[in-house]
Amino acid sequence: MRRGLDAEQNYLRMTEEPVKTLILRLATPTIITMLITAFYNMTDTIFVSRLGTANSAAVGIVYSIMSIIQAIGLTLGQGSANTVSRLLGEKRRQEADELFSTAFFTSLALALLFSLFGLIFKARFVRFLGATETIAPYAVDYASIILIGAPWMAVTYTMNNNLRSEGKAYLGMIGMTSGAVLNVILDPILIFGFKMGIKGAAWATIMSQLVSFIILSSHFVTKRSNLTLSLSLVRLKWPIYRSIIIIGSPSLFRSLMHTVAAIAMNVYAAPFGDEAIAAMSITTRVMQFLNSALIGFGQGMQPVAGFSWGAKRYDRLREAFLFCTRTATVAFLFIAAVCFASARYIMLLFLKDPVVVAIGTTAIRAQCILLPITVYNTLGGMVFQSTGHGTTSSILALVRQGVFFVPLVIVLSGTIGLLGLQIAQPLADVLTFALTVAFVTPFMRKLKRLASVG
């Protein structure tokens, strides 16, 4: 029934429906989407790992390239989506359509340029990302195909975020999960059935992403979305790009910092062997899978926060954030305990190499100990982003991986060796938590004061 809501009905739902019910309704499809997307990313690693340690490490190297592609889509997607939700909250629908269309075609153009650049310099690129002599050939094979799909992979993230911004996350879920399921099916067929090896995993990824792109595009073409997508609505104007950049910059910084962190990890893990690179890349995928549920939950909060801020419903905004942080913290206490206990078995899903398993088990357990505090870090940044506080959100996005993690990896790997690599991320999370509290606490007080005045 909710699929037939027009723009006015959708506005009333987003500003009047009980916050907890609304967030759970919006978060359920985004959580499913994020989990399935993260799962098929992990599936690539699981199947490729059957080909050997060097192949597994190659997927970890190319993860940085995929992060850049994702950064393009998320920057334009979240930069437009969070502004779109506020514009819809203010009933400025024409401006919302122009913003979305501009973001869509800009994302497509930037991803195409990145694809061309990457394909021309692919050999140098993978070495820059930390590939060793033994890993580089496999990384080049994988990256060459992934880069072909960069344009539609990036735009998929842009469309998904804008569907979520108008409270129609279930439409995004349909597109994203369809591609994810197809990827899981194609992986073993292409890798082992057609004996394509690591290239088969790459083809499975870009083919499944193309299917997601087609399905998501159809929502706008058939008017299932309240947003209009058209080249004629593109506005190459600085105010529009300024809005996208300010709000999207946290996503850009977050994604780029993940890329920088991955490069730093690969470079400083290399002295400890291909096993260390493989183990830490697997750990990254596992933790990414766990955090995807949190991000999905936060994405259910963001349109509520954006609409509430635009409609000056500060009471709903504050309630949304407090509800999400409390609920997610309880859930992640349980998840962390389960994953800590089963860390070794998780690693064995990927590789049987005892060295890789031992390194990864310690790394996973170290991160699980402090996993619950990442709730506040993630949701804190997301609430600032969705309310137009781009600078604050950008700072929080920048510090976790860039300001804290990378220096910790460099210093700790040189002083205490491999253990330094394994504990760098949880230590960075503690420092990020302290800074997030310093920003979020006064903001919540401000919202409480504004709500009482209103």
C-alpha positions as CSV (number, residue, x, y, z in Angstrom):
1,M,0.0,0.0,0.0
2,R,2.8,2.4,0.8
3,R,4.3,2.0,-2.7
4,G,1.5,4.1,-4.0
5,L,2.2,7.2,-1.8
6,D,2.4,10.4,-3.7
7,A,4.8,13.2,-2.7
8,E,2.4,14.9,-0.2
9,Q,1.4,11.6,1.5
10,N,5.1,10.7,1.7
11,Y,5.8,14.0,3.3
12,L,3.1,13.4,6.0
13,R,4.5,9.9,6.6
14,M,8.0,11.2,7.1
15,T,7.1,14.0,9.5
16,E,4.2,12.5,11.4
17,E,4.5,8.7,11.7
18,P,5.9,7.6,15.1
19,V,9.7,7.8,14.9
20,K,10.6,4.3,16.1
21,T,8.1,2.6,13.7
22,L,9.2,4.8,10.8
23,I,12.9,4.1,11.3
24,L,12.4,0.4,11.6
25,R,10.3,0.4,8.5
26,L,12.9,2.3,6.6
27,A,15.9,0.6,8.1
28,T,14.8,-3.0,7.4
29,P,15.3,-2.8,3.6
30,T,18.5,-0.8,4.0
31,I,19.9,-3.3,6.5
32,I,19.0,-6.2,4.2
33,T,20.5,-4.3,1.2
34,M,23.8,-3.5,3.0
35,L,24.2,-7.1,4.4
36,I,23.6,-8.7,1.1
37,T,25.9,-6.3,-0.7
38,A,28.6,-6.9,1.9
39,F,27.9,-10.6,1.7
40,Y,28.5,-10.9,-2.0
41,N,31.7,-8.8,-1.6
42,M,32.7,-11.4,0.9
43,T,31.6,-14.2,-1.4
44,D,34.2,-13.0,-4.0
45,T,36.9,-13.3,-1.4
46,I,35.7,-16.8,-0.2
47,F,35.6,-18.3,-3.7
48,V,38.8,-16.6,-4.9
49,S,40.6,-17.8,-1.7
50,R,40.1,-21.3,-2.9
51,L,42.5,-20.4,-5.7
52,G,45.4,-19.7,-3.2
53,T,46.8,-17.0,-0.9
54,A,48.1,-14.8,-3.7
55,N,44.7,-14.7,-5.3
56,S,43.0,-13.9,-2.0
57,A,45.5,-11.1,-1.4
58,A,44.9,-9.7,-4.9
59,V,41.2,-9.2,-4.1
60,G,42.3,-7.3,-1.0
61,I,44.5,-5.0,-3.2
62,V,41.7,-4.3,-5.7
63,Y,39.4,-3.6,-2.8
64,S,41.0,-0.1,-2.8
65,I,39.9,0.4,-6.4
66,M,36.4,-0.6,-5.6
67,S,36.4,1.8,-2.7
68,I,37.2,4.6,-5.1
69,I,34.4,3.6,-7.4
70,Q,32.1,3.5,-4.4
71,A,33.4,6.8,-3.2
72,I,32.3,8.4,-6.4
73,G,28.8,7.0,-6.2
74,L,28.3,7.6,-2.5
75,T,29.7,11.1,-2.6
76,L,27.3,12.2,-5.4
77,G,24.6,9.9,-4.0
78,Q,24.6,10.9,-0.3
79,G,25.6,14.5,-1.2
80,S,22.4,14.8,-3.2
81,A,20.2,12.4,-1.2
82,N,20.6,14.1,2.2
83,T,19.9,17.5,0.6
84,V,17.0,16.0,-1.4
85,S,15.4,14.7,1.8
86,R,15.5,18.2,3.3
87,L,14.2,19.7,0.0
88,L,11.3,17.3,0.1
89,G,10.8,18.1,3.7
90,E,10.5,21.8,2.6
91,K,8.3,20.8,-0.4
92,R,10.8,22.1,-2.9
93,R,10.3,19.2,-5.3
94,Q,11.6,20.8,-8.6
95,E,14.9,21.6,-6.9
96,A,15.1,18.0,-5.6
97,D,14.6,16.7,-9.1
98,E,17.3,19.0,-10.5
99,L,19.7,18.0,-7.7
100,F,19.2,14.3,-8.2
101,S,19.6,14.4,-12.0
102,T,22.7,16.5,-11.8
103,A,24.2,14.0,-9.3
104,F,23.3,11.0,-11.4
105,F,25.0,12.2,-14.6
106,T,28.0,13.7,-12.8
107,S,28.5,10.4,-11.1
108,L,28.4,8.6,-14.4
109,A,30.9,11.0,-16.0
110,L,33.4,10.8,-13.1
111,A,33.3,7.0,-12.9
112,L,33.9,6.8,-16.7
113,L,37.0,9.0,-16.4
114,F,38.3,7.0,-13.5
115,S,37.7,3.8,-15.5
116,L,39.7,5.0,-18.4
117,F,42.5,6.3,-16.2
118,G,42.7,3.0,-14.3
119,L,42.7,0.8,-17.4
120,I,45.6,2.9,-18.9
121,F,47.8,2.7,-15.8
122,K,46.5,-0.6,-14.3
123,A,49.9,-2.2,-13.8
124,R,51.4,0.8,-12.0
125,F,48.1,1.3,-10.1
126,V,48.1,-2.1,-8.4
127,R,51.7,-1.8,-7.4
128,F,50.9,1.6,-5.9
129,L,48.1,0.0,-3.9
130,G,50.5,-2.4,-2.3
131,A,50.7,-5.4,-4.5
132,T,53.9,-7.5,-4.2
133,E,55.6,-9.2,-7.2
134,T,53.6,-12.4,-6.5
135,I,50.3,-10.7,-6.1
136,A,50.5,-8.1,-8.9
137,P,49.6,-10.4,-11.9
138,Y,46.4,-11.6,-10.2
139,A,45.5,-8.0,-9.1
140,V,45.9,-6.7,-12.7
141,D,43.6,-9.5,-14.0
142,Y,41.0,-8.7,-11.4
143,A,41.2,-4.9,-11.7
144,S,41.1,-4.8,-15.5
145,I,37.6,-6.2,-15.4
146,I,36.3,-4.4,-12.4
147,L,37.3,-1.0,-14.0
148,I,35.1,-1.8,-17.0
149,G,32.1,-1.8,-14.8
150,A,33.0,1.4,-12.8
151,P,30.4,3.7,-14.5
152,W,27.3,1.6,-13.7
153,M,28.7,0.5,-10.3
154,A,29.1,4.1,-9.2
155,V,25.7,5.2,-10.5
156,T,24.0,2.3,-8.7
157,Y,25.1,3.8,-5.3
158,T,23.9,7.2,-6.4
159,M,20.4,5.9,-7.3
160,N,20.1,3.7,-4.2
161,N,20.8,6.6,-1.9
162,N,18.3,8.9,-3.5
163,L,15.6,6.3,-3.4
164,R,16.3,6.0,0.3
165,S,16.2,9.8,0.7
166,E,12.5,9.9,-0.3
167,G,11.6,7.1,2.1
168,K,11.5,4.3,-0.6
169,A,14.4,2.2,0.5
170,Y,12.5,-1.0,-0.4
171,L,12.9,0.0,-4.1
172,G,16.7,0.2,-3.6
173,M,16.7,-3.1,-1.8
174,I,15.0,-4.8,-4.8
175,G,17.8,-3.6,-7.2
176,M,20.7,-4.2,-4.9
177,T,19.7,-7.6,-3.6
178,S,18.9,-8.9,-7.1
179,G,22.4,-8.1,-8.2
180,A,23.9,-9.5,-5.0
181,V,22.1,-12.9,-5.4
182,L,23.1,-13.1,-9.0
183,N,26.8,-12.5,-8.0
184,V,26.7,-15.4,-5.5
185,I,25.3,-17.6,-8.3
186,L,27.8,-16.5,-11.0
187,D,30.9,-16.7,-8.8
188,P,31.3,-20.5,-8.6
189,I,30.0,-20.9,-12.2
190,L,32.6,-18.6,-13.8
191,I,35.5,-19.2,-11.4
192,F,35.4,-23.0,-11.4
193,G,32.8,-24.1,-13.9
194,F,34.2,-22.1,-16.8
195,K,37.7,-22.2,-15.2
196,M,38.1,-18.4,-15.5
197,G,39.8,-18.1,-12.1
198,I,40.0,-14.7,-10.5
199,K,38.8,-13.1,-13.8
200,G,35.5,-15.1,-13.3
201,A,35.0,-13.4,-9.9
202,A,35.5,-10.0,-11.5
203,W,33.1,-10.7,-14.4
204,A,30.5,-12.0,-11.9
205,T,30.8,-8.7,-9.9
206,I,30.4,-6.3,-12.8
207,M,27.6,-8.4,-14.5
208,S,25.6,-8.5,-11.2
209,Q,26.1,-4.7,-10.7
210,L,24.8,-4.1,-14.2
211,V,21.6,-5.9,-13.3
212,S,21.3,-3.8,-10.2
213,F,21.8,-0.7,-12.4
214,I,19.0,-1.7,-14.8
215,I,16.5,-2.5,-12.0
216,L,17.2,0.8,-10.1
217,S,17.0,2.8,-13.3
218,S,13.6,1.3,-14.0
219,H,12.2,2.8,-10.8
220,F,12.7,6.3,-12.1
221,V,11.7,5.5,-15.7
222,T,8.4,3.9,-14.6
223,K,7.7,6.7,-12.0
224,R,7.7,4.3,-9.0
225,S,10.0,7.0,-7.5
226,N,8.7,10.5,-6.8
227,L,12.0,11.9,-8.1
228,T,12.3,12.6,-11.8
229,L,15.5,11.6,-13.7
230,S,16.2,13.5,-16.9
231,L,19.2,15.0,-18.7
232,S,17.2,18.1,-19.2
233,L,17.1,18.6,-15.5
234,V,20.9,18.7,-15.1
235,R,22.0,22.1,-13.8
236,L,25.8,22.7,-14.1
237,K,25.6,25.4,-11.5
238,W,28.0,26.0,-8.6
239,P,25.2,26.3,-5.9
240,I,24.0,22.8,-6.8
241,Y,27.5,21.3,-6.8
242,R,28.4,23.2,-3.6
243,S,25.4,21.6,-1.9
244,I,26.4,18.1,-3.1
245,I,30.1,18.6,-2.1
246,I,29.4,20.0,1.3
247,I,27.0,17.2,2.3
248,G,28.8,14.5,0.2
249,S,32.3,15.3,1.4
250,P,32.0,13.1,4.5
251,S,31.2,10.1,2.3
252,L,34.1,11.1,0.0
253,F,36.5,11.5,3.0
254,R,35.3,8.3,4.5
255,S,35.7,6.3,1.4
256,L,39.0,7.8,0.4
257,M,40.3,7.3,3.9
258,H,39.3,3.6,3.7
259,T,41.3,3.5,0.5
260,V,44.3,5.2,2.1
261,A,44.0,2.9,5.1
262,A,43.8,-0.2,2.9
263,I,46.9,0.9,1.0
264,A,48.8,1.6,4.3
265,M,47.8,-1.8,5.6
266,N,48.9,-3.6,2.4
267,V,52.3,-1.7,2.3
268,Y,53.1,-2.2,6.0
269,A,51.8,-5.8,6.0
270,A,54.0,-6.7,3.0
271,P,57.2,-7.2,5.2
272,F,55.3,-9.9,7.1
273,G,54.5,-11.8,3.8
274,D,51.6,-12.4,1.5
275,E,49.9,-14.3,4.4
276,A,49.7,-11.0,6.4
277,I,48.2,-9.1,3.4
278,A,45.6,-11.9,2.9
279,A,44.7,-12.1,6.6
280,M,44.2,-8.4,7.1
281,S,42.2,-8.1,3.8
282,I,39.9,-10.9,5.0
283,T,39.6,-9.2,8.4
284,T,38.6,-6.0,6.6
285,R,35.9,-7.8,4.6
286,V,34.5,-9.5,7.8
287,M,34.4,-6.3,9.8
288,Q,32.9,-4.5,6.7
289,F,30.1,-7.1,6.7
290,L,29.4,-6.6,10.4
291,N,29.4,-2.8,10.0
292,S,27.1,-3.0,7.0
293,A,24.2,-3.8,9.3
294,L,25.0,-0.7,11.3
295,I,25.3,1.5,8.2
296,G,22.0,0.1,7.0
297,F,20.3,1.0,10.3
298,G,21.8,4.5,10.1
299,Q,20.6,4.9,6.6
300,G,17.1,4.2,7.9
301,M,17.6,7.1,10.3
302,Q,19.0,9.6,7.8
303,P,15.9,10.4,5.8
304,V,13.9,10.8,9.0
305,A,16.7,13.1,10.3
306,G,16.7,15.1,7.0
307,F,13.0,15.5,6.8
308,S,12.8,16.4,10.5
309,W,15.5,19.0,10.1
310,G,13.9,20.5,7.0
311,A,10.4,20.5,8.7
312,K,11.9,21.9,11.9
313,R,10.8,18.9,13.9
314,Y,13.8,18.9,16.2
315,D,12.0,16.6,18.7
316,R,11.7,13.9,16.1
317,L,15.4,14.3,15.0
318,R,16.6,13.9,18.6
319,E,14.4,11.0,19.3
320,A,15.6,9.2,16.1
321,F,19.2,9.5,17.0
322,L,18.8,8.4,20.6
323,F,16.6,5.4,19.5
324,C,19.1,4.3,16.9
325,T,22.2,4.6,19.1
326,R,20.6,2.7,22.0
327,T,19.2,-0.1,19.9
328,A,22.4,-0.6,17.8
329,T,24.6,-0.6,20.9
330,V,22.7,-3.5,22.4
331,A,22.7,-5.4,19.1
332,F,26.4,-4.9,18.6
333,L,27.3,-6.1,22.1
334,F,25.8,-9.4,21.2
335,I,27.3,-9.5,17.7
336,A,30.8,-8.7,19.0
337,A,30.6,-11.5,21.6
338,V,29.5,-14.1,19.0
339,C,32.2,-13.0,16.5
340,F,34.9,-12.9,19.2
341,A,34.2,-16.5,20.1
342,S,34.0,-17.8,16.5
343,A,36.8,-15.7,15.0
344,R,38.9,-18.7,14.1
345,Y,36.0,-20.5,12.4
346,I,35.3,-17.3,10.4
347,M,38.8,-17.2,9.1
348,L,38.6,-20.9,8.1
349,L,35.7,-20.1,5.8
350,F,38.2,-18.2,3.6
351,L,41.6,-20.0,3.9
352,K,43.0,-23.1,5.6
353,D,46.5,-21.6,5.7
354,P,47.4,-21.8,9.4
355,V,49.5,-18.6,9.3
356,V,46.7,-16.6,7.7
357,V,44.1,-18.0,10.1
358,A,46.2,-17.2,13.1
359,I,46.9,-13.6,12.0
360,G,43.2,-13.0,11.1
361,T,41.8,-14.5,14.2
362,T,43.8,-12.1,16.4
363,A,42.8,-9.1,14.3
364,I,39.1,-10.0,14.3
365,R,39.1,-10.5,18.1
366,A,40.9,-7.2,18.7
367,Q,38.3,-5.3,16.7
368,C,35.4,-7.1,18.3
369,I,36.4,-6.0,21.8
370,L,35.6,-2.4,20.9
371,L,33.0,-3.0,18.2
372,P,30.1,-1.5,20.2
373,I,31.6,2.0,20.4
374,T,31.7,2.1,16.6
375,V,27.9,2.6,16.8
376,Y,28.3,6.1,18.2
377,N,31.0,6.9,15.8
378,T,29.0,5.9,12.7
379,L,25.6,7.2,13.7
380,G,27.1,10.5,15.0
381,G,28.7,11.2,11.6
382,M,25.5,10.2,9.8
383,V,23.2,12.5,11.8
384,F,25.5,15.5,11.1
385,Q,25.6,14.6,7.4
386,S,21.8,14.3,7.0
387,T,21.2,17.7,8.7
388,G,23.6,19.7,6.6
389,H,26.5,19.9,9.0
390,G,29.0,18.9,6.4
391,T,32.1,20.2,8.1
392,T,31.5,18.4,11.3
393,S,30.6,15.2,9.5
394,S,33.7,15.5,7.3
395,I,35.9,15.9,10.3
396,L,34.5,12.7,11.9
397,A,34.8,10.9,8.6
398,L,38.4,12.0,8.2
399,V,39.9,11.3,11.6
400,R,39.0,7.6,12.0
401,Q,41.1,6.2,9.1
402,G,43.2,9.2,8.1
403,V,44.2,11.1,11.3
404,F,44.2,8.1,13.7
405,F,44.4,4.8,11.9
406,V,47.2,5.4,9.3
407,P,49.7,6.9,11.7
408,L,48.9,4.1,14.2
409,V,49.7,1.5,11.5
410,I,52.9,3.1,10.6
411,V,54.1,3.6,14.2
412,L,52.9,0.4,15.7
413,S,54.0,-1.9,12.9
414,G,57.5,-0.5,13.3
415,T,57.6,-0.8,17.1
416,I,55.7,-4.0,18.0
417,G,55.5,-5.6,14.6
418,L,52.5,-7.6,13.3
419,L,50.5,-7.0,16.5
420,G,50.6,-3.3,15.7
421,L,48.7,-4.0,12.5
422,Q,46.2,-6.1,14.3
423,I,45.3,-3.5,17.0
424,A,45.6,-0.3,15.0
425,Q,41.9,-0.2,14.1
426,P,40.4,-0.7,17.5
427,L,42.8,2.0,19.0
428,A,41.7,4.4,16.2
429,D,38.1,3.6,17.1
430,V,38.6,4.6,20.7
431,L,40.1,8.0,19.7
432,T,37.3,8.6,17.2
433,F,34.7,7.8,19.9
434,A,36.1,10.5,22.2
435,L,36.0,13.1,19.4
436,T,32.5,12.0,18.3
437,V,31.2,12.5,21.9
438,A,32.6,16.0,22.0
439,F,30.6,16.9,18.9
440,V,27.4,15.0,19.4
441,T,26.7,16.0,23.0
442,P,26.3,19.8,22.5
443,F,24.3,19.1,19.3
444,M,21.8,17.0,21.2
445,R,21.5,19.7,23.8
446,K,20.9,22.2,21.0
447,L,18.1,20.1,19.5
448,K,16.4,19.7,22.9
449,R,16.5,23.5,23.4
450,L,15.1,24.2,19.9
451,A,12.4,21.6,20.4
452,S,11.3,23.2,23.7
453,V,11.2,26.7,22.0
454,G,9.2,25.4,19.1
